[in-house]
């Protein structure tokens, strides 16, 4: 079944899970909030760094697209 743009079913997240997004957006900071922050930091430090290395080495065009997307958001 093809993936439809905007469809919630089967939607993947780039970095944050739905739960992590909810915790970060919440007014009240709970223990779960701080656990989520720790998980996100680990993803950035470990998993994202490795993914970037792979993209840069094996698919520079995608790496450049990602860099441009991040620059546009800053």
Buried (B, 14 or more C-beta within 10 A) or exposed (E): EEEEEEEEEEEEEEEBEEEBEEBEEEEEEEEEBEEBBEBBEEBEEEEBEEEEEEBBEEEEEEBEEBEEEEEEEE
